[in-house]
Amino acid sequence: MSSQNHKLIVITGPTASGKTQLAIDVAKHYQTEIVSFDSRQFFKELSIGTAKPTLEQLNEVPHHFISNISVQDEYNAGTYELDAIKKLDELFQRKEVIVATGGSGMYLDAILYGFDELPKVEEALREKLNKIYEEEGIEVLQTMLAKLDPEHYNNVDLQNPHRLLRALEVCLATGIPFSQQRKRKTKQRNFTSHLFGIDLEREELYGAINNRVDEMIAAGLLDEVRSLSAFCHLNALQTVGYKELFQHMEGKLDMETAVNLIKQNTRRFAKRQMTWFRKYEEMNWVKKSEAKNKIIKEMVS
Protein backbone atom coordinates (compact mmCIF):
# COMPACT_ATOMS: atom_id res chain seq x y z
CA MET A 1 0.00 0.00 0.00
CA SER A 2 1.51 3.31 -1.08
CA SER A 3 2.16 5.80 1.72
CA GLN A 4 0.45 8.42 -0.46
CA ASN A 5 -2.81 6.59 0.18
CA HIS A 6 -2.44 6.56 3.97
CA LYS A 7 -4.99 8.90 5.58
CA LEU A 8 -5.17 9.88 9.24
CA ILE A 9 -8.54 11.28 10.26
CA VAL A 10 -8.04 13.40 13.39
CA ILE A 11 -11.12 14.07 15.52
CA THR A 12 -10.66 16.55 18.34
CA GLY A 13 -12.38 19.24 20.34
CA PRO A 14 -12.87 20.27 23.96
CA THR A 15 -13.61 17.84 26.76
CA ALA A 16 -17.21 16.51 26.82
CA SER A 17 -17.82 17.48 23.17
CA GLY A 18 -18.52 13.91 22.01
CA LYS A 19 -15.17 12.97 20.44
CA THR A 20 -15.18 9.37 21.67
CA GLN A 21 -18.45 8.26 20.08
CA LEU A 22 -17.87 10.25 16.89
CA ALA A 23 -14.45 8.62 16.44
CA ILE A 24 -16.02 5.19 16.93
CA ASP A 25 -18.77 5.93 14.40
CA VAL A 26 -16.25 7.12 11.80
CA ALA A 27 -13.87 4.21 12.49
CA LYS A 28 -16.72 1.71 12.04
CA HIS A 29 -17.58 3.30 8.69
CA TYR A 30 -14.01 2.72 7.50
CA GLN A 31 -13.67 -0.63 9.33
CA THR A 32 -10.51 0.67 10.94
CA GLU A 33 -8.88 1.33 14.33
CA ILE A 34 -8.43 4.27 16.71
CA VAL A 35 -5.26 5.81 18.11
CA SER A 36 -5.81 8.00 21.19
CA PHE A 37 -3.92 11.19 21.94
CA ASP A 38 -5.72 11.85 25.22
CA SER A 39 -2.81 11.85 27.65
CA ARG A 40 -4.84 11.17 30.82
CA GLN A 41 -6.55 8.16 29.31
CA PHE A 42 -3.14 6.50 28.92
CA PHE A 43 -3.12 5.75 32.68
CA LYS A 44 -4.70 2.42 33.56
CA GLU A 45 -5.55 3.55 37.11
CA LEU A 46 -7.58 6.58 35.95
CA SER A 47 -10.93 5.68 34.41
CA ILE A 48 -14.02 7.49 35.66
CA GLY A 49 -12.37 10.89 35.97
CA THR A 50 -10.79 10.73 32.50
CA ALA A 51 -14.02 9.69 30.72
CA LYS A 52 -12.38 6.70 29.07
CA PRO A 53 -14.34 4.81 26.44
CA THR A 54 -16.56 2.20 28.10
CA LEU A 55 -15.80 -1.51 27.73
CA GLU A 56 -18.67 -1.69 25.25
CA GLN A 57 -17.15 1.13 23.18
CA LEU A 58 -13.70 -0.45 23.33
CA ASN A 59 -15.20 -3.69 22.02
CA GLU A 60 -16.82 -1.90 19.07
CA VAL A 61 -13.51 -0.71 17.59
CA PRO A 62 -9.89 -1.57 18.48
CA HIS A 63 -8.31 1.32 20.45
CA HIS A 64 -4.62 2.02 21.05
CA PHE A 65 -3.06 4.07 23.89
CA ILE A 66 -5.90 3.51 26.34
CA SER A 67 -4.79 2.19 29.77
CA ASN A 68 -1.33 1.43 28.35
CA ILE A 69 0.82 2.83 31.19
CA SER A 70 0.74 3.34 34.97
CA VAL A 71 0.60 6.63 36.87
CA GLN A 72 4.00 5.60 38.23
CA ASP A 73 5.60 5.44 34.78
CA GLU A 74 7.71 8.24 33.32
CA TYR A 75 6.03 9.22 30.07
CA ASN A 76 5.93 12.39 28.00
CA ALA A 77 4.98 13.73 24.58
CA GLY A 78 8.39 12.92 23.11
CA THR A 79 8.11 9.26 24.11
CA TYR A 80 4.55 9.19 22.86
CA GLU A 81 5.68 10.50 19.47
CA LEU A 82 7.96 7.50 19.03
CA ASP A 83 5.32 5.03 20.24
CA ALA A 84 2.45 6.53 18.25
CA ILE A 85 4.34 6.78 14.95
CA LYS A 86 5.52 3.19 15.35
CA LYS A 87 1.93 2.07 15.96
CA LEU A 88 0.61 4.09 12.99
CA ASP A 89 3.28 2.63 10.71
CA GLU A 90 2.16 -0.82 11.81
CA LEU A 91 -1.57 -0.08 11.33
CA PHE A 92 -1.05 1.46 7.89
CA GLN A 93 0.38 -1.88 6.77
CA ARG A 94 -3.20 -3.18 7.05
CA LYS A 95 -5.45 -0.13 6.79
CA GLU A 96 -5.65 2.79 4.38
CA VAL A 97 -7.49 5.01 6.88
CA ILE A 98 -6.81 5.34 10.64
CA VAL A 99 -8.74 7.51 13.13
CA ALA A 100 -6.91 9.48 15.85
CA THR A 101 -8.84 11.18 18.62
CA GLY A 102 -8.21 13.00 21.89
CA GLY A 103 -8.03 16.36 23.56
CA SER A 104 -4.32 16.76 24.41
CA GLY A 105 -2.94 19.33 21.99
CA MET A 106 0.72 18.66 22.67
CA TYR A 107 0.20 14.97 21.96
CA LEU A 108 -1.57 15.79 18.70
CA ASP A 109 1.46 17.90 17.77
CA ALA A 110 3.61 14.85 18.51
CA ILE A 111 1.73 12.84 15.88
CA LEU A 112 1.47 15.55 13.24
CA TYR A 113 4.80 17.35 13.52
CA GLY A 114 7.07 15.77 16.11
CA PHE A 115 9.33 17.76 18.38
CA ASP A 116 12.68 19.41 17.98
CA GLU A 117 15.41 18.30 20.34
CA LEU A 118 15.24 20.50 23.43
CA PRO A 119 18.42 21.31 25.35
CA LYS A 120 19.61 19.39 28.39
CA VAL A 121 19.19 21.31 31.64
CA GLU A 122 21.64 21.36 34.51
CA GLU A 123 20.37 19.57 37.60
CA ALA A 124 21.14 22.62 39.79
CA LEU A 125 18.68 24.78 37.82
CA ARG A 126 16.04 22.06 37.99
CA GLU A 127 16.45 21.77 41.74
CA LYS A 128 16.26 25.55 42.17
CA LEU A 129 12.97 25.78 40.26
CA ASN A 130 11.51 22.81 42.12
CA LYS A 131 12.39 24.49 45.41
CA ILE A 132 10.63 27.69 44.32
CA TYR A 133 7.56 25.63 43.46
CA GLU A 134 7.57 23.73 46.75
CA GLU A 135 8.08 26.82 48.90
CA GLU A 136 6.11 29.49 47.00
CA GLY A 137 3.52 27.57 44.99
CA ILE A 138 2.39 27.28 41.39
CA GLU A 139 1.36 30.95 41.09
CA VAL A 140 5.01 32.05 41.20
CA LEU A 141 5.83 29.68 38.32
CA GLN A 142 2.91 31.09 36.34
CA THR A 143 4.12 34.67 36.91
CA MET A 144 7.68 33.76 35.86
CA LEU A 145 6.48 32.09 32.66
CA ALA A 146 4.18 35.03 31.78
CA LYS A 147 7.25 37.27 31.89
CA LEU A 148 9.73 34.94 30.15
CA ASP A 149 7.45 33.46 27.49
CA PRO A 150 4.00 35.09 27.08
CA GLU A 151 3.19 32.98 24.02
CA HIS A 152 3.67 29.67 25.84
CA TYR A 153 1.92 31.07 28.92
CA ASN A 154 -1.21 31.60 26.78
CA ASN A 155 -1.22 28.01 25.52
CA VAL A 156 0.14 25.80 28.31
CA ASP A 157 -1.97 24.13 30.99
CA LEU A 158 -1.31 26.64 33.78
CA GLN A 159 -2.36 24.14 36.45
CA ASN A 160 0.25 21.58 35.40
CA PRO A 161 3.45 22.27 37.38
CA HIS A 162 5.45 19.73 35.37
CA ARG A 163 4.88 21.64 32.11
CA LEU A 164 5.50 25.01 33.75
CA LEU A 165 8.77 23.79 35.25
CA ARG A 166 9.95 22.30 31.95
CA ALA A 167 9.25 25.53 30.04
CA LEU A 168 11.00 27.63 32.68
CA GLU A 169 14.03 25.32 32.68
CA VAL A 170 14.47 25.80 28.93
CA CYS A 171 13.85 29.56 29.06
CA LEU A 172 16.38 30.11 31.84
CA ALA A 173 18.98 27.64 30.52
CA THR A 174 19.06 29.15 27.01
CA GLY A 175 17.74 32.69 27.33
CA ILE A 176 15.33 31.87 24.49
CA PRO A 177 11.56 31.48 25.03
CA PHE A 178 10.41 27.87 25.18
CA SER A 179 7.76 28.57 22.49
CA GLN A 180 10.44 29.63 19.99
CA GLN A 181 12.32 26.38 20.54
CA ARG A 182 9.21 24.31 19.83
CA LYS A 183 8.24 25.88 16.51
CA ARG A 184 6.89 23.32 14.13
CA LYS A 185 9.51 21.84 11.85
CA THR A 186 7.32 19.19 10.32
CA LYS A 187 8.94 15.77 10.27
CA GLN A 188 8.32 13.46 7.38
CA ARG A 189 5.23 11.34 7.93
CA ASN A 190 3.99 8.48 5.76
CA PHE A 191 0.39 9.67 5.91
CA THR A 192 -1.72 12.72 5.11
CA SER A 193 -3.66 14.23 8.02
CA HIS A 194 -7.24 15.46 7.87
CA LEU A 195 -8.22 17.46 10.97
CA PHE A 196 -11.78 17.81 12.23
CA GLY A 197 -12.81 19.72 15.35
CA ILE A 198 -16.20 19.47 17.04
CA ASP A 199 -17.71 22.96 17.21
CA LEU A 200 -20.19 23.49 20.06
CA GLU A 201 -21.91 26.63 21.29
CA ARG A 202 -20.53 27.63 24.67
CA GLU A 203 -23.82 27.06 26.50
CA GLU A 204 -24.14 23.55 25.04
CA LEU A 205 -20.53 22.70 25.90
CA TYR A 206 -20.79 24.00 29.47
CA GLY A 207 -24.04 22.07 29.95
CA ALA A 208 -22.36 18.89 28.70
CA ILE A 209 -19.42 19.46 31.06
CA ASN A 210 -21.68 19.97 34.07
CA ASN A 211 -23.69 16.84 33.22
CA ARG A 212 -20.55 14.78 32.76
CA VAL A 213 -19.15 15.81 36.14
CA ASP A 214 -22.45 14.86 37.81
CA GLU A 215 -22.35 11.49 36.02
CA MET A 216 -18.75 10.90 37.14
CA ILE A 217 -19.66 11.56 40.75
CA ALA A 218 -22.66 9.23 40.48
CA ALA A 219 -20.43 6.56 38.90
CA GLY A 220 -18.11 6.54 41.92
CA LEU A 221 -15.36 9.05 41.14
CA LEU A 222 -14.77 9.71 44.85
CA ASP A 223 -14.06 6.01 45.45
CA GLU A 224 -11.69 5.96 42.48
CA VAL A 225 -9.82 8.98 43.87
CA ARG A 226 -9.75 7.44 47.35
CA SER A 227 -8.12 4.31 45.91
CA LEU A 228 -5.36 6.49 44.43
CA SER A 229 -4.54 8.49 47.56
CA ALA A 230 -1.05 6.92 47.78
CA PHE A 231 -0.25 8.51 44.40
CA CYS A 232 -1.73 11.97 45.01
CA HIS A 233 1.73 13.59 44.72
CA LEU A 234 2.37 12.26 41.21
CA ASN A 235 2.01 14.48 38.14
CA ALA A 236 -0.62 12.19 36.63
CA LEU A 237 -2.94 12.98 39.54
CA GLN A 238 -2.60 16.76 39.19
CA THR A 239 -5.65 16.48 36.99
CA VAL A 240 -9.05 18.15 37.13
CA GLY A 241 -11.48 15.90 38.96
CA TYR A 242 -8.79 14.25 41.03
CA LYS A 243 -6.97 17.15 42.67
CA GLU A 244 -10.22 18.75 43.90
CA LEU A 245 -11.39 15.49 45.49
CA PHE A 246 -8.00 15.01 47.15
CA GLN A 247 -8.60 18.44 48.72
CA HIS A 248 -12.03 17.23 49.86
CA MET A 249 -10.48 14.13 51.41
CA GLU A 250 -7.97 16.34 53.23
CA GLY A 251 -10.85 18.32 54.72
CA LYS A 252 -10.06 21.49 52.75
CA LEU A 253 -13.30 21.47 50.71
CA ASP A 254 -16.79 20.19 51.39
CA MET A 255 -18.18 17.86 48.71
CA GLU A 256 -20.51 20.39 47.11
CA THR A 257 -17.71 22.95 46.78
CA ALA A 258 -15.35 20.31 45.37
CA VAL A 259 -17.87 19.27 42.70
CA ASN A 260 -18.56 22.88 41.72
CA LEU A 261 -14.80 23.49 41.50
CA ILE A 262 -14.39 20.46 39.23
CA LYS A 263 -17.04 21.90 36.91
CA GLN A 264 -15.41 25.34 36.93
CA ASN A 265 -11.90 23.99 36.33
CA THR A 266 -13.16 21.69 33.56
CA ARG A 267 -14.76 24.67 31.81
CA ARG A 268 -11.45 26.54 32.07
CA PHE A 269 -9.62 23.50 30.71
CA ALA A 270 -12.03 23.33 27.75
CA LYS A 271 -11.36 26.99 27.00
CA ARG A 272 -7.59 26.34 26.93
CA GLN A 273 -8.15 23.35 24.67
CA MET A 274 -10.08 25.49 22.19
CA THR A 275 -7.33 28.13 22.22
CA TRP A 276 -4.84 25.40 21.27
CA PHE A 277 -6.97 23.76 18.58
CA ARG A 278 -7.87 27.05 16.90
CA LYS A 279 -4.21 27.56 16.00
CA TYR A 280 -4.40 24.75 13.41
CA GLU A 281 -5.00 26.42 10.06
CA GLU A 282 -5.93 23.05 8.53
CA MET A 283 -8.70 22.32 11.07
CA ASN A 284 -12.18 21.72 9.66
CA TRP A 285 -14.77 22.71 12.26
CA VAL A 286 -17.95 20.62 12.18
CA LYS A 287 -21.21 20.77 14.11
CA LYS A 288 -21.70 17.73 16.32
CA SER A 289 -25.08 16.79 14.82
CA GLU A 290 -23.71 16.54 11.27
CA ALA A 291 -20.08 15.70 12.03
CA LYS A 292 -19.98 12.08 10.84
CA ASN A 293 -21.57 12.78 7.45
CA LYS A 294 -19.43 15.89 6.92
CA ILE A 295 -16.22 14.00 7.71
CA ILE A 296 -17.05 11.15 5.34
CA LYS A 297 -18.10 13.58 2.60
CA GLU A 298 -14.93 15.66 3.04
CA MET A 299 -12.74 12.56 2.82
CA VAL A 300 -14.32 11.63 -0.54
CA SER A 301 -13.87 15.06 -2.12
C-alpha positions as CSV (number, residue, x, y, z in Angstrom):
1,M,0.0,0.0,0.0
2,S,1.5,3.3,-1.1
3,S,2.2,5.8,1.7
4,Q,0.4,8.4,-0.5
5,N,-2.8,6.6,0.2
6,H,-2.4,6.6,4.0
7,K,-5.0,8.9,5.6
8,L,-5.2,9.9,9.2
9,I,-8.5,11.3,10.3
10,V,-8.0,13.4,13.4
11,I,-11.1,14.1,15.5
12,T,-10.7,16.5,18.3
13,G,-12.4,19.2,20.3
14,P,-12.9,20.3,24.0
15,T,-13.6,17.8,26.8
16,A,-17.2,16.5,26.8
17,S,-17.8,17.5,23.2
18,G,-18.5,13.9,22.0
19,K,-15.2,13.0,20.4
20,T,-15.2,9.4,21.7
21,Q,-18.4,8.3,20.1
22,L,-17.9,10.2,16.9
23,A,-14.5,8.6,16.4
24,I,-16.0,5.2,16.9
25,D,-18.8,5.9,14.4
26,V,-16.2,7.1,11.8
27,A,-13.9,4.2,12.5
28,K,-16.7,1.7,12.0
29,H,-17.6,3.3,8.7
30,Y,-14.0,2.7,7.5
31,Q,-13.7,-0.6,9.3
32,T,-10.5,0.7,10.9
33,E,-8.9,1.3,14.3
34,I,-8.4,4.3,16.7
35,V,-5.3,5.8,18.1
36,S,-5.8,8.0,21.2
37,F,-3.9,11.2,21.9
38,D,-5.7,11.8,25.2
39,S,-2.8,11.9,27.6
40,R,-4.8,11.2,30.8
41,Q,-6.6,8.2,29.3
42,F,-3.1,6.5,28.9
43,F,-3.1,5.7,32.7
44,K,-4.7,2.4,33.6
45,E,-5.5,3.6,37.1
46,L,-7.6,6.6,35.9
47,S,-10.9,5.7,34.4
48,I,-14.0,7.5,35.7
49,G,-12.4,10.9,36.0
50,T,-10.8,10.7,32.5
51,A,-14.0,9.7,30.7
52,K,-12.4,6.7,29.1
53,P,-14.3,4.8,26.4
54,T,-16.6,2.2,28.1
55,L,-15.8,-1.5,27.7
56,E,-18.7,-1.7,25.3
57,Q,-17.2,1.1,23.2
58,L,-13.7,-0.4,23.3
59,N,-15.2,-3.7,22.0
60,E,-16.8,-1.9,19.1
61,V,-13.5,-0.7,17.6
62,P,-9.9,-1.6,18.5
63,H,-8.3,1.3,20.5
64,H,-4.6,2.0,21.1
65,F,-3.1,4.1,23.9
66,I,-5.9,3.5,26.3
67,S,-4.8,2.2,29.8
68,N,-1.3,1.4,28.3
69,I,0.8,2.8,31.2
70,S,0.7,3.3,35.0
71,V,0.6,6.6,36.9
72,Q,4.0,5.6,38.2
73,D,5.6,5.4,34.8
74,E,7.7,8.2,33.3
75,Y,6.0,9.2,30.1
76,N,5.9,12.4,28.0
77,A,5.0,13.7,24.6
78,G,8.4,12.9,23.1
79,T,8.1,9.3,24.1
80,Y,4.5,9.2,22.9
81,E,5.7,10.5,19.5
82,L,8.0,7.5,19.0
83,D,5.3,5.0,20.2
84,A,2.5,6.5,18.2
85,I,4.3,6.8,14.9
86,K,5.5,3.2,15.3
87,K,1.9,2.1,16.0
88,L,0.6,4.1,13.0
89,D,3.3,2.6,10.7
90,E,2.2,-0.8,11.8
91,L,-1.6,-0.1,11.3
92,F,-1.0,1.5,7.9
93,Q,0.4,-1.9,6.8
94,R,-3.2,-3.2,7.1
95,K,-5.5,-0.1,6.8
96,E,-5.7,2.8,4.4
97,V,-7.5,5.0,6.9
98,I,-6.8,5.3,10.6
99,V,-8.7,7.5,13.1
100,A,-6.9,9.5,15.8
101,T,-8.8,11.2,18.6
102,G,-8.2,13.0,21.9
103,G,-8.0,16.4,23.6
104,S,-4.3,16.8,24.4
105,G,-2.9,19.3,22.0
106,M,0.7,18.7,22.7
107,Y,0.2,15.0,22.0
108,L,-1.6,15.8,18.7
109,D,1.5,17.9,17.8
110,A,3.6,14.8,18.5
111,I,1.7,12.8,15.9
112,L,1.5,15.6,13.2
113,Y,4.8,17.4,13.5
114,G,7.1,15.8,16.1
115,F,9.3,17.8,18.4
116,D,12.7,19.4,18.0
117,E,15.4,18.3,20.3
118,L,15.2,20.5,23.4
119,P,18.4,21.3,25.3
120,K,19.6,19.4,28.4
121,V,19.2,21.3,31.6
122,E,21.6,21.4,34.5
123,E,20.4,19.6,37.6
124,A,21.1,22.6,39.8
125,L,18.7,24.8,37.8
126,R,16.0,22.1,38.0
127,E,16.5,21.8,41.7
128,K,16.3,25.6,42.2
129,L,13.0,25.8,40.3
130,N,11.5,22.8,42.1
131,K,12.4,24.5,45.4
132,I,10.6,27.7,44.3
133,Y,7.6,25.6,43.5
134,E,7.6,23.7,46.8
135,E,8.1,26.8,48.9
136,E,6.1,29.5,47.0
137,G,3.5,27.6,45.0
138,I,2.4,27.3,41.4
139,E,1.4,30.9,41.1
140,V,5.0,32.1,41.2
141,L,5.8,29.7,38.3
142,Q,2.9,31.1,36.3
143,T,4.1,34.7,36.9
144,M,7.7,33.8,35.9
145,L,6.5,32.1,32.7
146,A,4.2,35.0,31.8
147,K,7.2,37.3,31.9
148,L,9.7,34.9,30.2
149,D,7.4,33.5,27.5
150,P,4.0,35.1,27.1
151,E,3.2,33.0,24.0
152,H,3.7,29.7,25.8
153,Y,1.9,31.1,28.9
154,N,-1.2,31.6,26.8
155,N,-1.2,28.0,25.5
156,V,0.1,25.8,28.3
157,D,-2.0,24.1,31.0
158,L,-1.3,26.6,33.8
159,Q,-2.4,24.1,36.5
160,N,0.2,21.6,35.4
161,P,3.4,22.3,37.4
162,H,5.4,19.7,35.4
163,R,4.9,21.6,32.1
164,L,5.5,25.0,33.8
165,L,8.8,23.8,35.3
166,R,10.0,22.3,32.0
167,A,9.2,25.5,30.0
168,L,11.0,27.6,32.7
169,E,14.0,25.3,32.7
170,V,14.5,25.8,28.9
171,C,13.8,29.6,29.1
172,L,16.4,30.1,31.8
173,A,19.0,27.6,30.5
174,T,19.1,29.1,27.0
175,G,17.7,32.7,27.3
176,I,15.3,31.9,24.5
177,P,11.6,31.5,25.0
178,F,10.4,27.9,25.2
179,S,7.8,28.6,22.5
180,Q,10.4,29.6,20.0
181,Q,12.3,26.4,20.5
182,R,9.2,24.3,19.8
183,K,8.2,25.9,16.5
184,R,6.9,23.3,14.1
185,K,9.5,21.8,11.8
186,T,7.3,19.2,10.3
187,K,8.9,15.8,10.3
188,Q,8.3,13.5,7.4
189,R,5.2,11.3,7.9
190,N,4.0,8.5,5.8
191,F,0.4,9.7,5.9
192,T,-1.7,12.7,5.1
193,S,-3.7,14.2,8.0
194,H,-7.2,15.5,7.9
195,L,-8.2,17.5,11.0
196,F,-11.8,17.8,12.2
197,G,-12.8,19.7,15.3
198,I,-16.2,19.5,17.0
199,D,-17.7,23.0,17.2
200,L,-20.2,23.5,20.1
201,E,-21.9,26.6,21.3
202,R,-20.5,27.6,24.7
203,E,-23.8,27.1,26.5
204,E,-24.1,23.6,25.0
205,L,-20.5,22.7,25.9
206,Y,-20.8,24.0,29.5
207,G,-24.0,22.1,30.0
208,A,-22.4,18.9,28.7
209,I,-19.4,19.5,31.1
210,N,-21.7,20.0,34.1
211,N,-23.7,16.8,33.2
212,R,-20.6,14.8,32.8
213,V,-19.2,15.8,36.1
214,D,-22.5,14.9,37.8
215,E,-22.3,11.5,36.0
216,M,-18.8,10.9,37.1
217,I,-19.7,11.6,40.8
218,A,-22.7,9.2,40.5
219,A,-20.4,6.6,38.9
220,G,-18.1,6.5,41.9
221,L,-15.4,9.0,41.1
222,L,-14.8,9.7,44.8
223,D,-14.1,6.0,45.5
224,E,-11.7,6.0,42.5
225,V,-9.8,9.0,43.9
226,R,-9.8,7.4,47.3
227,S,-8.1,4.3,45.9
228,L,-5.4,6.5,44.4
229,S,-4.5,8.5,47.6
230,A,-1.0,6.9,47.8
231,F,-0.2,8.5,44.4
232,C,-1.7,12.0,45.0
233,H,1.7,13.6,44.7
234,L,2.4,12.3,41.2
235,N,2.0,14.5,38.1
236,A,-0.6,12.2,36.6
237,L,-2.9,13.0,39.5
238,Q,-2.6,16.8,39.2
239,T,-5.7,16.5,37.0
240,V,-9.0,18.2,37.1
241,G,-11.5,15.9,39.0
242,Y,-8.8,14.2,41.0
243,K,-7.0,17.2,42.7
244,E,-10.2,18.8,43.9
245,L,-11.4,15.5,45.5
246,F,-8.0,15.0,47.1
247,Q,-8.6,18.4,48.7
248,H,-12.0,17.2,49.9
249,M,-10.5,14.1,51.4
250,E,-8.0,16.3,53.2
251,G,-10.9,18.3,54.7
252,K,-10.1,21.5,52.7
253,L,-13.3,21.5,50.7
254,D,-16.8,20.2,51.4
255,M,-18.2,17.9,48.7
256,E,-20.5,20.4,47.1
257,T,-17.7,22.9,46.8
258,A,-15.3,20.3,45.4
259,V,-17.9,19.3,42.7
260,N,-18.6,22.9,41.7
261,L,-14.8,23.5,41.5
262,I,-14.4,20.5,39.2
263,K,-17.0,21.9,36.9
264,Q,-15.4,25.3,36.9
265,N,-11.9,24.0,36.3
266,T,-13.2,21.7,33.6
267,R,-14.8,24.7,31.8
268,R,-11.5,26.5,32.1
269,F,-9.6,23.5,30.7
270,A,-12.0,23.3,27.8
271,K,-11.4,27.0,27.0
272,R,-7.6,26.3,26.9
273,Q,-8.1,23.4,24.7
274,M,-10.1,25.5,22.2
275,T,-7.3,28.1,22.2
276,W,-4.8,25.4,21.3
277,F,-7.0,23.8,18.6
278,R,-7.9,27.0,16.9
279,K,-4.2,27.6,16.0
280,Y,-4.4,24.8,13.4
281,E,-5.0,26.4,10.1
282,E,-5.9,23.1,8.5
283,M,-8.7,22.3,11.1
284,N,-12.2,21.7,9.7
285,W,-14.8,22.7,12.3
286,V,-18.0,20.6,12.2
287,K,-21.2,20.8,14.1
288,K,-21.7,17.7,16.3
289,S,-25.1,16.8,14.8
290,E,-23.7,16.5,11.3
291,A,-20.1,15.7,12.0
292,K,-20.0,12.1,10.8
293,N,-21.6,12.8,7.5
294,K,-19.4,15.9,6.9
295,I,-16.2,14.0,7.7
296,I,-17.0,11.2,5.3
297,K,-18.1,13.6,2.6
298,E,-14.9,15.7,3.0
299,M,-12.7,12.6,2.8
300,V,-14.3,11.6,-0.5
301,S,-13.9,15.1,-2.1
